[in-house]
Amino acid sequence: MSTPIPRPGAHLPGPTPIVDPEKISAEVDGLLTRLHAVEPDPEDPHGVGVIPKKAHLLEKAHDVLVEALAAVDKI
């Protein structure tokens, strides 16, 4: 007797997403490029204000990758 094996992500709601690795890579690369462009405010001699800005960009890149993994699981 053959029992169907559930596919990862098949239980997630919504249509099956299309995953474009080049688009994902370009989006992450764009965010990482912006990361290098963040410069400290002239009134912030120690550059403390840079950390939240860089953290935000890294978080956005992380979100892109997590969404891509979730989409791949659903396929």
PyMOL Python script that loads the backbone (N, CA, C, O; Angstrom):
from pymol import cmd

cmd.read_pdbstr("""\
ATOM      1  N   MET A   1       0.847  -1.162   0.000  1.00  0.00           N
ATOM      2  CA  MET A   1       0.000   0.000   0.000  1.00  0.00           C
ATOM      3  C   MET A   1       0.901   1.236   0.000  1.00  0.00           C
ATOM      4  O   MET A   1       1.881   1.304   0.741  1.00  0.00           O
ATOM      5  N   SER A   2       0.555   2.204  -0.838  1.00  0.00           N
ATOM      6  CA  SER A   2       1.356   3.404  -0.982  1.00  0.00           C
ATOM      7  C   SER A   2       0.622   4.593  -0.370  1.00  0.00           C
ATOM      8  O   SER A   2      -0.481   4.939  -0.795  1.00  0.00           O
ATOM      9  N   THR A   3       1.235   5.207   0.617  1.00  0.00           N
ATOM     10  CA  THR A   3       0.665   6.383   1.262  1.00  0.00           C
ATOM     11  C   THR A   3       1.389   7.615   0.724  1.00  0.00           C
ATOM     12  O   THR A   3       2.619   7.637   0.701  1.00  0.00           O
ATOM     13  N   PRO A   4       0.653   8.638   0.291  1.00  0.00           N
ATOM     14  CA  PRO A   4       1.328   9.835  -0.223  1.00  0.00           C
ATOM     15  C   PRO A   4       2.113  10.534   0.885  1.00  0.00           C
ATOM     16  O   PRO A   4       1.671  10.618   2.030  1.00  0.00           O
ATOM     17  N   ILE A   5       3.264  11.020   0.515  1.00  0.00           N
ATOM     18  CA  ILE A   5       4.113  11.726   1.461  1.00  0.00           C
ATOM     19  C   ILE A   5       3.851  13.225   1.307  1.00  0.00           C
ATOM     20  O   ILE A   5       3.965  13.764   0.206  1.00  0.00           O
ATOM     21  N   PRO A   6       3.500  13.900   2.411  1.00  0.00           N
ATOM     22  CA  PRO A   6       3.242  15.346   2.300  1.00  0.00           C
ATOM     23  C   PRO A   6       4.521  16.097   1.927  1.00  0.00           C
ATOM     24  O   PRO A   6       5.610  15.780   2.404  1.00  0.00           O
ATOM     25  N   ARG A   7       4.364  17.084   1.075  1.00  0.00           N
ATOM     26  CA  ARG A   7       5.499  17.922   0.663  1.00  0.00           C
ATOM     27  C   ARG A   7       5.674  19.055   1.665  1.00  0.00           C
ATOM     28  O   ARG A   7       4.687  19.588   2.173  1.00  0.00           O
ATOM     29  N   PRO A   8       6.924  19.432   1.956  1.00  0.00           N
ATOM     30  CA  PRO A   8       7.158  20.552   2.869  1.00  0.00           C
ATOM     31  C   PRO A   8       6.495  21.824   2.353  1.00  0.00           C
ATOM     32  O   PRO A   8       6.603  22.155   1.172  1.00  0.00           O
ATOM     33  N   GLY A   9       5.822  22.522   3.231  1.00  0.00           N
ATOM     34  CA  GLY A   9       5.185  23.783   2.869  1.00  0.00           C
ATOM     35  C   GLY A   9       3.836  23.631   2.202  1.00  0.00           C
ATOM     36  O   GLY A   9       3.157  24.630   1.962  1.00  0.00           O
ATOM     37  N   ALA A  10       3.426  22.403   1.892  1.00  0.00           N
ATOM     38  CA  ALA A  10       2.144  22.194   1.221  1.00  0.00           C
ATOM     39  C   ALA A  10       0.979  22.644   2.095  1.00  0.00           C
ATOM     40  O   ALA A  10      -0.099  22.956   1.588  1.00  0.00           O
ATOM     41  N   HIS A  11       1.192  22.677   3.384  1.00  0.00           N
ATOM     42  CA  HIS A  11       0.142  23.079   4.316  1.00  0.00           C
ATOM     43  C   HIS A  11      -0.031  24.595   4.411  1.00  0.00           C
ATOM     44  O   HIS A  11      -1.005  25.074   4.992  1.00  0.00           O
ATOM     45  N   LEU A  12       0.920  25.354   3.836  1.00  0.00           N
ATOM     46  CA  LEU A  12       0.851  26.805   3.923  1.00  0.00           C
ATOM     47  C   LEU A  12      -0.225  27.351   2.988  1.00  0.00           C
ATOM     48  O   LEU A  12      -0.371  26.867   1.866  1.00  0.00           O
ATOM     49  N   PRO A  13      -0.982  28.358   3.441  1.00  0.00           N
ATOM     50  CA  PRO A  13      -2.050  28.911   2.598  1.00  0.00           C
ATOM     51  C   PRO A  13      -1.498  29.722   1.432  1.00  0.00           C
ATOM     52  O   PRO A  13      -0.354  30.176   1.451  1.00  0.00           O
ATOM     53  N   GLY A  14      -2.331  29.890   0.428  1.00  0.00           N
ATOM     54  CA  GLY A  14      -1.975  30.744  -0.707  1.00  0.00           C
ATOM     55  C   GLY A  14      -1.509  29.949  -1.905  1.00  0.00           C
ATOM     56  O   GLY A  14      -1.276  28.744  -1.814  1.00  0.00           O
ATOM     57  N   PRO A  15      -1.374  30.635  -3.035  1.00  0.00           N
ATOM     58  CA  PRO A  15      -0.945  29.963  -4.261  1.00  0.00           C
ATOM     59  C   PRO A  15       0.526  29.557  -4.183  1.00  0.00           C
ATOM     60  O   PRO A  15       1.285  30.098  -3.379  1.00  0.00           O
ATOM     61  N   THR A  16       0.911  28.619  -5.009  1.00  0.00           N
ATOM     62  CA  THR A  16       2.301  28.195  -5.058  1.00  0.00           C
ATOM     63  C   THR A  16       3.140  29.327  -5.639  1.00  0.00           C
ATOM     64  O   THR A  16       2.878  29.778  -6.755  1.00  0.00           O
ATOM     65  N   PRO A  17       4.134  29.788  -4.908  1.00  0.00           N
ATOM     66  CA  PRO A  17       4.927  30.925  -5.382  1.00  0.00           C
ATOM     67  C   PRO A  17       5.919  30.522  -6.470  1.00  0.00           C
ATOM     68  O   PRO A  17       6.264  29.349  -6.614  1.00  0.00           O
ATOM     69  N   ILE A  18       6.365  31.510  -7.225  1.00  0.00           N
ATOM     70  CA  ILE A  18       7.413  31.306  -8.212  1.00  0.00           C
ATOM     71  C   ILE A  18       8.699  31.840  -7.596  1.00  0.00           C
ATOM     72  O   ILE A  18       8.737  32.969  -7.108  1.00  0.00           O
ATOM     73  N   VAL A  19       9.737  31.037  -7.619  1.00  0.00           N
ATOM     74  CA  VAL A  19      11.008  31.428  -7.014  1.00  0.00           C
ATOM     75  C   VAL A  19      12.001  31.739  -8.129  1.00  0.00           C
ATOM     76  O   VAL A  19      12.280  30.896  -8.980  1.00  0.00           O
ATOM     77  N   ASP A  20      12.526  32.951  -8.112  1.00  0.00           N
ATOM     78  CA  ASP A  20      13.516  33.384  -9.099  1.00  0.00           C
ATOM     79  C   ASP A  20      14.826  33.658  -8.360  1.00  0.00           C
ATOM     80  O   ASP A  20      14.995  34.731  -7.781  1.00  0.00           O
ATOM     81  N   PRO A  21      15.758  32.694  -8.375  1.00  0.00           N
ATOM     82  CA  PRO A  21      17.014  32.868  -7.630  1.00  0.00           C
ATOM     83  C   PRO A  21      17.783  34.125  -8.015  1.00  0.00           C
ATOM     84  O   PRO A  21      18.401  34.755  -7.157  1.00  0.00           O
ATOM     85  N   GLU A  22      17.756  34.500  -9.288  1.00  0.00           N
ATOM     86  CA  GLU A  22      18.490  35.694  -9.715  1.00  0.00           C
ATOM     87  C   GLU A  22      17.885  36.958  -9.103  1.00  0.00           C
ATOM     88  O   GLU A  22      18.612  37.870  -8.710  1.00  0.00           O
ATOM     89  N   LYS A  23      16.562  37.008  -9.024  1.00  0.00           N
ATOM     90  CA  LYS A  23      15.888  38.164  -8.435  1.00  0.00           C
ATOM     91  C   LYS A  23      16.210  38.260  -6.942  1.00  0.00           C
ATOM     92  O   LYS A  23      16.482  39.342  -6.424  1.00  0.00           O
ATOM     93  N   ILE A  24      16.174  37.129  -6.271  1.00  0.00           N
ATOM     94  CA  ILE A  24      16.463  37.092  -4.835  1.00  0.00           C
ATOM     95  C   ILE A  24      17.908  37.528  -4.588  1.00  0.00           C
ATOM     96  O   ILE A  24      18.182  38.342  -3.706  1.00  0.00           O
ATOM     97  N   SER A  25      18.820  36.976  -5.374  1.00  0.00           N
ATOM     98  CA  SER A  25      20.230  37.330  -5.233  1.00  0.00           C
ATOM     99  C   SER A  25      20.459  38.816  -5.493  1.00  0.00           C
ATOM    100  O   SER A  25      21.212  39.467  -4.769  1.00  0.00           O
ATOM    101  N   ALA A  26      19.810  39.351  -6.526  1.00  0.00           N
ATOM    102  CA  ALA A  26      19.965  40.776  -6.840  1.00  0.00           C
ATOM    103  C   ALA A  26      19.417  41.651  -5.722  1.00  0.00           C
ATOM    104  O   ALA A  26      20.004  42.678  -5.384  1.00  0.00           O
ATOM    105  N   GLU A  27      18.289  41.241  -5.149  1.00  0.00           N
ATOM    106  CA  GLU A  27      17.696  42.029  -4.059  1.00  0.00           C
ATOM    107  C   GLU A  27      18.604  42.036  -2.826  1.00  0.00           C
ATOM    108  O   GLU A  27      18.809  43.080  -2.207  1.00  0.00           O
ATOM    109  N   VAL A  28      19.141  40.873  -2.478  1.00  0.00           N
ATOM    110  CA  VAL A  28      20.044  40.787  -1.319  1.00  0.00           C
ATOM    111  C   VAL A  28      21.330  41.557  -1.605  1.00  0.00           C
ATOM    112  O   VAL A  28      21.823  42.283  -0.742  1.00  0.00           O
ATOM    113  N   ASP A  29      21.875  41.402  -2.811  1.00  0.00           N
ATOM    114  CA  ASP A  29      23.093  42.139  -3.167  1.00  0.00           C
ATOM    115  C   ASP A  29      22.868  43.647  -3.096  1.00  0.00           C
ATOM    116  O   ASP A  29      23.738  44.387  -2.637  1.00  0.00           O
ATOM    117  N   GLY A  30      21.702  44.099  -3.550  1.00  0.00           N
ATOM    118  CA  GLY A  30      21.379  45.522  -3.482  1.00  0.00           C
ATOM    119  C   GLY A  30      21.345  46.030  -2.053  1.00  0.00           C
ATOM    120  O   GLY A  30      21.846  47.114  -1.754  1.00  0.00           O
ATOM    121  N   LEU A  31      20.751  45.239  -1.178  1.00  0.00           N
ATOM    122  CA  LEU A  31      20.697  45.639   0.237  1.00  0.00           C
ATOM    123  C   LEU A  31      22.092  45.661   0.853  1.00  0.00           C
ATOM    124  O   LEU A  31      22.419  46.564   1.624  1.00  0.00           O
ATOM    125  N   LEU A  32      22.913  44.672   0.515  1.00  0.00           N
ATOM    126  CA  LEU A  32      24.264  44.632   1.064  1.00  0.00           C
ATOM    127  C   LEU A  32      25.130  45.760   0.505  1.00  0.00           C
ATOM    128  O   LEU A  32      26.016  46.258   1.200  1.00  0.00           O
ATOM    129  N   THR A  33      24.888  46.164  -0.727  1.00  0.00           N
ATOM    130  CA  THR A  33      25.605  47.292  -1.305  1.00  0.00           C
ATOM    131  C   THR A  33      25.241  48.573  -0.558  1.00  0.00           C
ATOM    132  O   THR A  33      26.102  49.403  -0.264  1.00  0.00           O
ATOM    133  N   ARG A  34      23.954  48.718  -0.257  1.00  0.00           N
ATOM    134  CA  ARG A  34      23.515  49.887   0.513  1.00  0.00           C
ATOM    135  C   ARG A  34      24.136  49.888   1.903  1.00  0.00           C
ATOM    136  O   ARG A  34      24.348  50.949   2.491  1.00  0.00           O
ATOM    137  N   LEU A  35      24.424  48.717   2.422  1.00  0.00           N
ATOM    138  CA  LEU A  35      25.032  48.584   3.746  1.00  0.00           C
ATOM    139  C   LEU A  35      26.380  49.313   3.786  1.00  0.00           C
ATOM    140  O   LEU A  35      26.700  49.985   4.766  1.00  0.00           O
ATOM    141  N   HIS A  36      27.154  49.175   2.726  1.00  0.00           N
ATOM    142  CA  HIS A  36      28.479  49.805   2.672  1.00  0.00           C
ATOM    143  C   HIS A  36      28.390  51.316   2.473  1.00  0.00           C
ATOM    144  O   HIS A  36      29.349  52.040   2.739  1.00  0.00           O
ATOM    145  N   ALA A  37      27.245  51.783   2.010  1.00  0.00           N
ATOM    146  CA  ALA A  37      27.076  53.214   1.766  1.00  0.00           C
ATOM    147  C   ALA A  37      26.652  53.994   3.011  1.00  0.00           C
ATOM    148  O   ALA A  37      26.646  55.224   3.000  1.00  0.00           O
ATOM    149  N   VAL A  38      26.297  53.281   4.084  1.00  0.00           N
ATOM    150  CA  VAL A  38      25.869  53.953   5.318  1.00  0.00           C
ATOM    151  C   VAL A  38      27.087  54.585   5.979  1.00  0.00           C
ATOM    152  O   VAL A  38      28.068  53.912   6.295  1.00  0.00           O
ATOM    153  N   GLU A  39      26.996  55.887   6.178  1.00  0.00           N
ATOM    154  CA  GLU A  39      28.111  56.608   6.791  1.00  0.00           C
ATOM    155  C   GLU A  39      27.632  57.304   8.057  1.00  0.00           C
ATOM    156  O   GLU A  39      26.460  57.659   8.174  1.00  0.00           O
ATOM    157  N   PRO A  40      28.542  57.496   9.002  1.00  0.00           N
ATOM    158  CA  PRO A  40      28.147  58.154  10.248  1.00  0.00           C
ATOM    159  C   PRO A  40      27.773  59.608  10.034  1.00  0.00           C
ATOM    160  O   PRO A  40      28.280  60.275   9.132  1.00  0.00           O
ATOM    161  N   ASP A  41      26.891  60.073  10.866  1.00  0.00           N
ATOM    162  CA  ASP A  41      26.483  61.478  10.876  1.00  0.00           C
ATOM    163  C   ASP A  41      27.678  62.302  11.376  1.00  0.00           C
ATOM    164  O   ASP A  41      28.361  61.884  12.310  1.00  0.00           O
ATOM    165  N   PRO A  42      27.935  63.454  10.773  1.00  0.00           N
ATOM    166  CA  PRO A  42      29.064  64.281  11.235  1.00  0.00           C
ATOM    167  C   PRO A  42      28.963  64.661  12.715  1.00  0.00           C
ATOM    168  O   PRO A  42      29.977  64.910  13.367  1.00  0.00           O
ATOM    169  N   GLU A  43      27.755  64.704  13.232  1.00  0.00           N
ATOM    170  CA  GLU A  43      27.575  65.045  14.650  1.00  0.00           C
ATOM    171  C   GLU A  43      27.690  63.820  15.565  1.00  0.00           C
ATOM    172  O   GLU A  43      27.527  63.932  16.780  1.00  0.00           O
ATOM    173  N   ASP A  44      27.968  62.663  14.982  1.00  0.00           N
ATOM    174  CA  ASP A  44      28.101  61.418  15.742  1.00  0.00           C
ATOM    175  C   ASP A  44      29.546  60.926  15.598  1.00  0.00           C
ATOM    176  O   ASP A  44      29.827  60.084  14.745  1.00  0.00           O
ATOM    177  N   PRO A  45      30.458  61.441  16.419  1.00  0.00           N
ATOM    178  CA  PRO A  45      31.881  61.141  16.236  1.00  0.00           C
ATOM    179  C   PRO A  45      32.241  59.661  16.392  1.00  0.00           C
ATOM    180  O   PRO A  45      33.253  59.213  15.854  1.00  0.00           O
ATOM    181  N   HIS A  46      31.439  58.917  17.108  1.00  0.00           N
ATOM    182  CA  HIS A  46      31.755  57.503  17.325  1.00  0.00           C
ATOM    183  C   HIS A  46      31.007  56.577  16.374  1.00  0.00           C
ATOM    184  O   HIS A  46      31.238  55.368  16.380  1.00  0.00           O
ATOM    185  N   GLY A  47      30.124  57.124  15.567  1.00  0.00           N
ATOM    186  CA  GLY A  47      29.404  56.312  14.591  1.00  0.00           C
ATOM    187  C   GLY A  47      28.341  55.406  15.176  1.00  0.00           C
ATOM    188  O   GLY A  47      27.971  54.407  14.560  1.00  0.00           O
ATOM    189  N   VAL A  48      27.848  55.739  16.351  1.00  0.00           N
ATOM    190  CA  VAL A  48      26.843  54.899  17.021  1.00  0.00           C
ATOM    191  C   VAL A  48      25.545  54.830  16.215  1.00  0.00           C
ATOM    192  O   VAL A  48      24.871  53.799  16.222  1.00  0.00           O
ATOM    193  N   GLY A  49      25.193  55.898  15.532  1.00  0.00           N
ATOM    194  CA  GLY A  49      23.959  55.922  14.757  1.00  0.00           C
ATOM    195  C   GLY A  49      23.989  55.022  13.534  1.00  0.00           C
ATOM    196  O   GLY A  49      22.944  54.737  12.950  1.00  0.00           O
ATOM    197  N   VAL A  50      25.169  54.573  13.141  1.00  0.00           N
ATOM    198  CA  VAL A  50      25.314  53.707  11.969  1.00  0.00           C
ATOM    199  C   VAL A  50      24.775  52.308  12.263  1.00  0.00           C
ATOM    200  O   VAL A  50      24.224  51.651  11.380  1.00  0.00           O
ATOM    201  N   ILE A  51      24.932  51.867  13.481  1.00  0.00           N
ATOM    202  CA  ILE A  51      24.552  50.500  13.840  1.00  0.00           C
ATOM    203  C   ILE A  51      23.076  50.219  13.565  1.00  0.00           C
ATOM    204  O   ILE A  51      22.784  49.208  12.926  1.00  0.00           O
ATOM    205  N   PRO A  52      22.128  51.047  14.007  1.00  0.00           N
ATOM    206  CA  PRO A  52      20.722  50.765  13.714  1.00  0.00           C
ATOM    207  C   PRO A  52      20.408  50.767  12.214  1.00  0.00           C
ATOM    208  O   PRO A  52      19.592  49.972  11.747  1.00  0.00           O
ATOM    209  N   LYS A  53      21.056  51.660  11.465  1.00  0.00           N
ATOM    210  CA  LYS A  53      20.823  51.715  10.023  1.00  0.00           C
ATOM    211  C   LYS A  53      21.308  50.443   9.344  1.00  0.00           C
ATOM    212  O   LYS A  53      20.618  49.887   8.489  1.00  0.00           O
ATOM    213  N   LYS A  54      22.490  49.987   9.724  1.00  0.00           N
ATOM    214  CA  LYS A  54      23.034  48.756   9.146  1.00  0.00           C
ATOM    215  C   LYS A  54      22.217  47.544   9.597  1.00  0.00           C
ATOM    216  O   LYS A  54      21.984  46.621   8.816  1.00  0.00           O
ATOM    217  N   ALA A  55      21.791  47.552  10.840  1.00  0.00           N
ATOM    218  CA  ALA A  55      20.977  46.445  11.348  1.00  0.00           C
ATOM    219  C   ALA A  55      19.662  46.340  10.578  1.00  0.00           C
ATOM    220  O   ALA A  55      19.191  45.240  10.286  1.00  0.00           O
ATOM    221  N   HIS A  56      19.075  47.489  10.252  1.00  0.00           N
ATOM    222  CA  HIS A  56      17.822  47.496   9.491  1.00  0.00           C
ATOM    223  C   HIS A  56      18.020  46.887   8.100  1.00  0.00           C
ATOM    224  O   HIS A  56      17.199  46.087   7.652  1.00  0.00           O
ATOM    225  N   LEU A  57      19.094  47.257   7.426  1.00  0.00           N
ATOM    226  CA  LEU A  57      19.373  46.701   6.094  1.00  0.00           C
ATOM    227  C   LEU A  57      19.641  45.197   6.163  1.00  0.00           C
ATOM    228  O   LEU A  57      19.179  44.443   5.307  1.00  0.00           O
ATOM    229  N   LEU A  58      20.387  44.760   7.180  1.00  0.00           N
ATOM    230  CA  LEU A  58      20.652  43.327   7.344  1.00  0.00           C
ATOM    231  C   LEU A  58      19.366  42.560   7.644  1.00  0.00           C
ATOM    232  O   LEU A  58      19.175  41.439   7.172  1.00  0.00           O
ATOM    233  N   GLU A  59      18.488  43.178   8.434  1.00  0.00           N
ATOM    234  CA  GLU A  59      17.207  42.541   8.743  1.00  0.00           C
ATOM    235  C   GLU A  59      16.356  42.395   7.485  1.00  0.00           C
ATOM    236  O   GLU A  59      15.693  41.374   7.299  1.00  0.00           O
ATOM    237  N   LYS A  60      16.370  43.404   6.624  1.00  0.00           N
ATOM    238  CA  LYS A  60      15.617  43.332   5.372  1.00  0.00           C
ATOM    239  C   LYS A  60      16.175  42.220   4.473  1.00  0.00           C
ATOM    240  O   LYS A  60      15.411  41.478   3.856  1.00  0.00           O
ATOM    241  N   ALA A  61      17.503  42.107   4.400  1.00  0.00           N
ATOM    242  CA  ALA A  61      18.126  41.040   3.609  1.00  0.00           C
ATOM    243  C   ALA A  61      17.747  39.673   4.181  1.00  0.00           C
ATOM    244  O   ALA A  61      17.471  38.734   3.435  1.00  0.00           O
ATOM    245  N   HIS A  62      17.737  39.575   5.491  1.00  0.00           N
ATOM    246  CA  HIS A  62      17.343  38.332   6.155  1.00  0.00           C
ATOM    247  C   HIS A  62      15.898  37.978   5.812  1.00  0.00           C
ATOM    248  O   HIS A  62      15.588  36.820   5.532  1.00  0.00           O
ATOM    249  N   ASP A  63      15.023  38.969   5.834  1.00  0.00           N
ATOM    250  CA  ASP A  63      13.609  38.737   5.506  1.00  0.00           C
ATOM    251  C   ASP A  63      13.445  38.234   4.076  1.00  0.00           C
ATOM    252  O   ASP A  63      12.627  37.352   3.815  1.00  0.00           O
ATOM    253  N   VAL A  64      14.219  38.791   3.154  1.00  0.00           N
ATOM    254  CA  VAL A  64      14.157  38.341   1.760  1.00  0.00           C
ATOM    255  C   VAL A  64      14.539  36.865   1.675  1.00  0.00           C
ATOM    256  O   VAL A  64      13.879  36.085   0.987  1.00  0.00           O
ATOM    257  N   LEU A  65      15.599  36.488   2.372  1.00  0.00           N
ATOM    258  CA  LEU A  65      16.052  35.093   2.338  1.00  0.00           C
ATOM    259  C   LEU A  65      15.068  34.152   3.013  1.00  0.00           C
ATOM    260  O   LEU A  65      14.842  33.042   2.531  1.00  0.00           O
ATOM    261  N   VAL A  66      14.479  34.584   4.124  1.00  0.00           N
ATOM    262  CA  VAL A  66      13.500  33.753   4.818  1.00  0.00           C
ATOM    263  C   VAL A  66      12.275  33.537   3.942  1.00  0.00           C
ATOM    264  O   VAL A  66      11.756  32.424   3.862  1.00  0.00           O
ATOM    265  N   GLU A  67      11.810  34.594   3.286  1.00  0.00           N
ATOM    266  CA  GLU A  67      10.653  34.468   2.386  1.00  0.00           C
ATOM    267  C   GLU A  67      10.977  33.532   1.226  1.00  0.00           C
ATOM    268  O   GLU A  67      10.120  32.761   0.795  1.00  0.00           O
ATOM    269  N   ALA A  68      12.199  33.594   0.722  1.00  0.00           N
ATOM    270  CA  ALA A  68      12.608  32.708  -0.372  1.00  0.00           C
ATOM    271  C   ALA A  68      12.615  31.255   0.091  1.00  0.00           C
ATOM    272  O   ALA A  68      12.164  30.367  -0.633  1.00  0.00           O
ATOM    273  N   LEU A  69      13.123  31.014   1.287  1.00  0.00           N
ATOM    274  CA  LEU A  69      13.126  29.643   1.812  1.00  0.00           C
ATOM    275  C   LEU A  69      11.711  29.124   2.030  1.00  0.00           C
ATOM    276  O   LEU A  69      11.423  27.963   1.741  1.00  0.00           O
ATOM    277  N   ALA A  70      10.837  29.970   2.533  1.00  0.00           N
ATOM    278  CA  ALA A  70       9.443  29.563   2.726  1.00  0.00           C
ATOM    279  C   ALA A  70       8.786  29.247   1.388  1.00  0.00           C
ATOM    280  O   ALA A  70       8.000  28.305   1.285  1.00  0.00           O
ATOM    281  N   ALA A  71       9.106  30.035   0.360  1.00  0.00           N
ATOM    282  CA  ALA A  71       8.549  29.786  -0.962  1.00  0.00           C
ATOM    283  C   ALA A  71       9.048  28.477  -1.530  1.00  0.00           C
ATOM    284  O   ALA A  71       8.286  27.735  -2.149  1.00  0.00           O
ATOM    285  N   VAL A  72      10.324  28.187  -1.324  1.00  0.00           N
ATOM    286  CA  VAL A  72      10.905  26.933  -1.824  1.00  0.00           C
ATOM    287  C   VAL A  72      10.261  25.751  -1.107  1.00  0.00           C
ATOM    288  O   VAL A  72       9.993  24.725  -1.733  1.00  0.00           O
ATOM    289  N   ASP A  73      10.012  25.873   0.179  1.00  0.00           N
ATOM    290  CA  ASP A  73       9.356  24.815   0.937  1.00  0.00           C
ATOM    291  C   ASP A  73       7.963  24.526   0.402  1.00  0.00           C
ATOM    292  O   ASP A  73       7.481  23.396   0.478  1.00  0.00           O
ATOM    293  N   LYS A  74       7.322  25.553  -0.140  1.00  0.00           N
ATOM    294  CA  LYS A  74       5.947  25.407  -0.598  1.00  0.00           C
ATOM    295  C   LYS A  74       5.854  24.764  -1.980  1.00  0.00           C
ATOM    296  O   LYS A  74       4.806  24.235  -2.352  1.00  0.00           O
ATOM    297  N   ILE A  75       6.935  24.808  -2.731  1.00  0.00           N
ATOM    298  CA  ILE A  75       6.921  24.266  -4.099  1.00  0.00           C
ATOM    299  C   ILE A  75       6.887  22.762  -4.062  1.00  0.00           C
ATOM    300  O   ILE A  75       6.872  22.118  -5.111  1.00  0.00           O
TER     301      ILE A  75
END
""", "prot")
cmd.dss("prot")
cmd.show_as("cartoon", "prot")
cmd.util.cbc("prot")
cmd.orient("prot")
